[in-house]
Amino acid sequence: MNSLQLNLKTFLDRTAKYFPDKEIVSRDSDGSLFRYNYAEFYSRVKKLANVLSSLGIEKGDKIASLAWNNHRHLELYLGVPCYGAALHTVNIRYGNPEIVYTINHAEDKVLFFDEDLLPIVEAISGELPNIEAYIILGKSLPKTKLSPLYCYEELLDQAEPQFQFEMLDEHTPATICFTSATTGLPKGVSYTQRSLYLYTSALLYKDVTAISENDCIMPIVPMFHVNAWGLPYAAIATGAKLVLSGKRPSVHQLLALIESENVTLAAAAVTIGIEMVNVLDEHPYRISSLRSLFLGGQAPPKAIIEKLLFKYRVPVVQGYGATETSPLISFLHCRKDQEHCSESDNIKLRERQGTLIPGIEMKIVDEFGEEILWDDQQMGEIMARGPWVANQYINDERSSSSFINGWWKSGDIATINPQGAIRIVDRNKDMIKSGGEWISSVQLENELIAHPEVAEACVVAMPDEKWIERPLAYIVLKKGGNSTLIEKELTNWLEVKFPKWWLPDRYVFTNDIPKNANGKYNKNLLRQLFNEANDKNYEFQ
Amino acid sequence: MNSLQLNLKTFLDRTAKYFPDKEIVSRDSDGSLFRYNYAEFYSRVKKLANVLSSLGIEKGDKIASLAWNNHRHLELYLGVPCYGAALHTVNIRYGNPEIVYTINHAEDKVLFFDEDLLPIVEAISGELPNIEAYIILGKSLPKTKLSPLYCYEELLDQAEPQFQFEMLDEHTPATICFTSATTGLPKGVSYTQRSLYLYTSALLYKDVTAISENDCIMPIVPMFHVNAWGLPYAAIATGAKLVLSGKRPSVHQLLALIESENVTLAAAAVTIGIEMVNVLDEHPYRISSLRSLFLGGQAPPKAIIEKLLFKYRVPVVQGYGATETSPLISFLHCRKDQEHCSESDNIKLRERQGTLIPGIEMKIVDEFGEEILWDDQQMGEIMARGPWVANQYINDERSSSSFINGWWKSGDIATINPQGAIRIVDRNKDMIKSGGEWISSVQLENELIAHPEVAEACVVAMPDEKWIERPLAYIVLKKGGNSTLIEKELTNWLEVKFPKWWLPDRYVFTNDIPKNANGKYNKNLLRQLFNEANDKNYEFQ
């Protein structure tokens, strides 16, 4: 049998040939909608390859992008890996020290960046000794001291349109993403041609995301987050229409795009999903074209899933994964015996993080390494391995504590029900251990956010002399909420759902809860601030 | 990124763990329906591995099966490859010399066979020097001189239920199938763990066969034909219910199984599809559970596609491929812009052999090797390469004429329309070249079979002094047809659809048209018989 290498190029060639007219829509930097088709896209990808060649880029080199979801970033997504280099999609939301660290650690040689991000690049360029060229993803050169600086559109205009992509060794690195670490600087993961091909394949399965040429896909998730969860590659593998929402899209702009472009599958952080529902309550965008709204990053509140399904007829879907896993290793699957389930069972299904995707091996283990029961009660840590699961970080000593005998140790605590659907209970480090028993901060948060007056809720452990740790809840109230009245009400709200010892001992009402670069609550910082404020003198993490 | 090997075992492990209760239904040798589930199946597969071990089978060894579609054959389908050996599924329909040749050429060491096929095995055992053990796929040993002979169920009863399948090098041969050759003995193709994993993956794509856990799959296509087109592996990759129709199923039995088991996807040779429609006209089996009836081997007549769709609401789907391609490299795809097409366009779509599957590269070339236009007029030969396309035959000098620079040369002539959907016009060798112009025997056959009095039609070239070749039609009439009256009628029937020079010069009315082991018309033999009968003295093929 042919051992032809698994390359993204095979998908790209087919779509350019079979679906040349299918559309890519991109919100450009001036806010206008740019439209072109896969034939034009492919032609520009080939020009980009000639640009890389003229810049002296060689196979195996690393290229950084600092960019939003737009068509130029998409050209980098394909052009750089098919050329044989690796695209490092730098996380815009990192602070400058992390951006500098990740670019230097990945050993990037060229930095492509969006026009509005010039101030960041100007601020850090002095600390990037390996960068040989800066390329601004726009039509003209701005006034700046940055050097050597090129204009993307000018380079493309001058480039030859012919380029023959070679079939690469499938183990060639294709993209690089970094993930925030609990302690220390971000950790880098390298994806190969092979791992991206196989991961993309899995997204096309009917029993996974079922991405099809007939779809219109809008990855609201940033393209600098784990390859936008693989959705751009899935679009290119099928010829699906693709909508890229540009820089800092407002929720109104996102909903308007769903309506005008007839988006069938959108994928976003849960916080965006919540905002969407809030906006929809007042502005009736038509979003019924959505066959699925894929929400990730954390579990969406039940109330949001219910409202989207019953009021707007939009089914929420969830999966589980991480930067280390490309990211998906599980996804919602409605089994044959659940096809005609009740509305409440349908919601219960959508509240979980899905079933193992074919191709991956997973085990959920207790502290002794034994697999837990499938009773949805026992809790254990998810471990996984498979052809799109990493087995190391890029040049990082921390690899040895996250990858054990070829298995990735997730740090995520889950239960699994008798049907094999998982429920993430908490990050290992965010679990609260009170008197020797575990309390899930996530489950408390989910119930708190379901309260009509609560806008945001975040629960962390606080030190306790008797119980070692006790739950502490940070709450942002909706407009008009009265914090003095509500504390007792929240206790009543929770005590019908949880054992008494699960209830938070303290509430802190605030206007803003600090979040990290991925939009998740920064629980490390919250615990630290609490401890400093309470003058505790011992380390607590 | 992890370079974990692609193994069928990953699919099997997952389904046994996540869908242990899903059912496998098998028509046993006594005609009764045997039922068990994936957990029991897996347990027997592990016992089988221990049996292989006790028989002294080593990794890399070859094992032959001579069996129908049943659960024991399915156990071999997984047990042998996951053990690390290769399963050669011998074509029951071959004559004894071909069976002997293929078993010896593959160097099979053990032969598993169904009870009713004992006479074949007895007849050929003297010519199988490499076979070290015979195993009858039944519950008891029959009276026979065959030796050493074991009983499958007795061996399994004695075997330990524990076996740890190893992760194999993905290039390990997993299965072997032979394909009939135009000249000479059959040619063997070896499939690897990797190629079967990747091919199975493609079957799960929403835009290909979209096989899902929610399906109930019945591969009517024999398990000795190109891995039953991969359907058993796709069932095991998803946890779909699987129905295996046993030895020599009648069309009534097949339709009854579709009805009783609520089959959603059945796959069969076109001849079976035609028979189904004939039976349904008189016996109203309920087959509305079928979401797709996949017909292959040749193009189904338009009248059959129409009747199935409009009368029985069963959509016919087609693909294209061969033993060399696992088999599918194209499959019906209804594009976004065809979603709301007219009934007649829907039929036109289903008359074609589909669109290239993601992962494969294909070109259709003229006699100078240039790609033909996508105008549905120009004809060319299909060439393909990809991770589930072979690049050689097993130890066979004929490889060099079928595999050119890594591309498989199909010998099949096709057109391609502007949407990229192919239409197989003919086998290269079956095209009729009349006065320097090509005539498609398949297109003539399709129109002849559509005539209400015609049961079978086969068109071949006959030598002609003026035009070199002219079409000759073999016709089997339905009961009561009058051959003396009908010849003129068939000419009238065809002349409104084809140019005058396409019409057959002669008709031969017969009770039976010879077919080869795959149920296809044996056109070589027909041409030869015609030439002998007409005392022509020159070679003609």
Interface residues (C-beta under 8 A of the other chain):
Chain A: M1 N2 S3 L4 L6 T10 F11 D13 R14 K17 Y18 F19 K22 H171 V189 S190 Y191 T192 R194 S195 Y197 L198 S201 A202 L204 Y205 K206 D207 A210 I211 S212 E213 N214 A237 T238 K241 H333 C334 R335 K336 E339 T355 L356 P358 G359 I360 E361 R385 G386 P387 W388 V389 A390 N391 G406 G420
Chain B: M1 N2 S3 L4 L6 T10 F11 D13 R14 K17 Y18 F19 K22 H171 V189 S190 Y191 T192 R194 S195 Y197 L198 S201 A202 L204 Y205 K206 D207 A210 I211 S212 E213 N214 A237 T238 K241 H333 C334 R335 K336 E339 T355 L356 P358 G359 I360 E361 R385 G386 P387 W388 V389 A390 N391 G406 G420
